[in-house]
Amino acid sequence: MIFIYKVPIGAFRTGNNKGYFLIKNQDEYNQVRNTLKAQAFEELKRVNQLRENLKNWSDER
């Protein structure tokens, strides 16, 4: 819905406000943006670690 219908949908996975919601203001947008950026950063760390693990795993075998 975010991409096809352009609906400003936010989501939280933790805390008291778990779930999806319509973003109604800049403050809510900022909260969602910060959460998504932190999640993306953690995912990139995982990708980089997996690459290193595979390199080292292959070198050791």
Backbone bond lengths (Angstrom), bond angles and torsions (degrees), N, CA, C in turn:
res aa  C-N    CA-C-N  psi(-1)  N-CA   C-N-CA  omega(-1)  CA-C   N-CA-C  phi
1 M - - - 1.448 - - 1.525 111.14 -
2 I 1.314 116.16 -31.58 1.459 119.89 -179.79 1.526 110.58 -63.52
3 F 1.330 116.54 -42.52 1.460 120.30 -175.70 1.526 112.61 -89.21
4 I 1.306 117.99 -40.63 1.463 120.53 -176.27 1.527 111.62 -78.37
5 Y 1.324 117.38 -49.78 1.466 121.51 -174.67 1.523 113.77 -100.57
6 K 1.336 116.89 -3.82 1.472 122.35 177.18 1.527 113.04 62.21
7 V 1.329 116.49 34.28 1.465 121.79 179.35 1.528 108.49 -85.68
8 P 1.345 118.40 130.86 1.469 121.07 -179.61 1.534 111.57 -79.66
9 I 1.330 115.66 82.16 1.459 121.42 -177.42 1.523 109.38 -99.53
10 G 1.317 115.95 129.74 1.454 121.86 175.37 1.514 109.58 -112.35
11 A 1.328 115.75 167.00 1.463 119.82 178.88 1.515 109.79 -153.94
12 F 1.324 114.54 147.42 1.456 122.10 172.56 1.518 108.16 -128.85
13 R 1.339 116.31 139.05 1.464 121.51 -179.28 1.521 112.98 -96.89
14 T 1.315 117.36 -18.47 1.461 120.42 -175.77 1.523 110.36 -129.85
15 G 1.311 115.65 172.11 1.457 121.05 176.66 1.519 112.67 83.66
16 N 1.313 115.10 -171.73 1.467 121.24 -178.82 1.516 112.79 -75.77
17 N 1.327 117.04 -18.26 1.464 121.09 -176.22 1.522 112.30 -105.05
18 K 1.339 117.84 38.36 1.461 121.16 179.32 1.517 110.32 -61.61
19 G 1.332 115.23 144.03 1.453 119.89 174.03 1.515 112.62 119.94
20 Y 1.323 114.08 -173.65 1.459 122.59 -179.03 1.524 109.95 -96.52
21 F 1.328 115.82 152.33 1.461 120.62 177.36 1.522 109.69 -158.98
22 L 1.308 116.14 159.80 1.460 121.16 174.63 1.519 108.73 -81.77
23 I 1.304 116.93 127.91 1.463 121.80 177.85 1.525 107.30 -75.25
24 K 1.331 116.03 123.15 1.463 120.69 -174.15 1.514 114.58 -107.91
25 N 1.349 117.19 -16.16 1.461 118.42 -177.06 1.530 110.42 -154.18
26 Q 1.309 115.29 175.01 1.465 121.57 -176.82 1.528 112.23 -63.32
27 D 1.318 116.68 -36.04 1.465 120.36 -179.64 1.528 111.02 -63.83
28 E 1.328 116.73 -45.41 1.466 120.20 177.24 1.524 110.71 -63.73
29 Y 1.333 116.34 -40.93 1.466 119.99 177.07 1.529 110.54 -59.25
30 N 1.330 117.03 -45.59 1.467 121.05 -179.44 1.526 111.43 -60.29
31 Q 1.316 116.77 -40.83 1.465 120.40 178.88 1.526 111.02 -63.48
32 V 1.321 116.55 -45.03 1.470 120.86 179.46 1.520 109.99 -65.69
33 R 1.325 116.89 -44.42 1.465 121.19 179.64 1.524 110.89 -58.61
34 N 1.321 116.84 -46.39 1.466 120.43 -179.42 1.526 111.52 -62.82
35 T 1.317 116.32 -40.05 1.462 120.50 177.77 1.523 110.78 -63.64
36 L 1.331 117.16 -45.67 1.467 120.88 -179.95 1.523 111.89 -65.50
37 K 1.323 117.12 -39.37 1.468 120.02 178.27 1.521 111.27 -64.25
38 A 1.324 117.05 -42.02 1.463 120.52 178.46 1.524 110.62 -64.45
39 Q 1.322 116.35 -40.95 1.464 120.82 178.26 1.528 110.25 -63.45
40 A 1.326 117.07 -44.70 1.467 120.99 179.36 1.526 110.90 -62.08
41 F 1.320 117.13 -40.89 1.464 121.21 178.70 1.528 110.67 -61.30
42 E 1.327 116.75 -44.49 1.463 120.76 179.02 1.525 111.21 -65.10
43 E 1.318 117.54 -38.15 1.467 120.79 177.49 1.524 110.92 -64.49
44 L 1.326 117.50 -41.05 1.469 120.56 177.74 1.524 111.21 -64.92
45 K 1.324 117.03 -38.40 1.465 119.68 175.72 1.523 110.25 -60.40
46 R 1.307 116.21 -40.36 1.466 120.76 179.18 1.528 111.00 -64.92
47 V 1.324 117.18 -44.56 1.467 121.37 178.16 1.520 110.26 -58.87
48 N 1.316 116.63 -46.78 1.466 120.51 -179.70 1.524 111.66 -63.48
49 Q 1.320 116.93 -40.63 1.460 120.01 179.21 1.520 111.02 -66.70
50 L 1.326 117.23 -40.56 1.460 120.32 177.64 1.522 111.43 -61.42
51 R 1.330 116.59 -40.35 1.464 120.68 177.81 1.524 110.09 -60.87
52 E 1.323 117.01 -46.22 1.465 121.00 178.50 1.525 111.40 -64.47
53 N 1.318 116.46 -42.09 1.464 120.10 178.84 1.521 110.97 -59.97
54 L 1.320 116.56 -44.48 1.456 120.10 -179.60 1.518 110.85 -64.62
55 K 1.322 117.03 -43.04 1.466 120.89 178.69 1.523 110.28 -59.52
56 N 1.317 116.68 -49.65 1.464 121.13 -179.20 1.522 111.80 -67.88
57 W 1.315 116.64 -37.39 1.456 121.20 178.89 1.526 109.83 -62.41
58 S 1.330 116.72 -45.61 1.466 121.24 -179.91 1.520 110.99 -65.50
59 D 1.324 117.22 -39.68 1.464 121.51 -179.26 1.525 111.68 -66.08
60 E 1.322 116.84 -32.29 1.461 121.27 -176.40 1.526 112.48 -83.73
61 R 1.292 118.52 -15.70 1.474 121.45 -174.61 1.489 111.33 -98.59
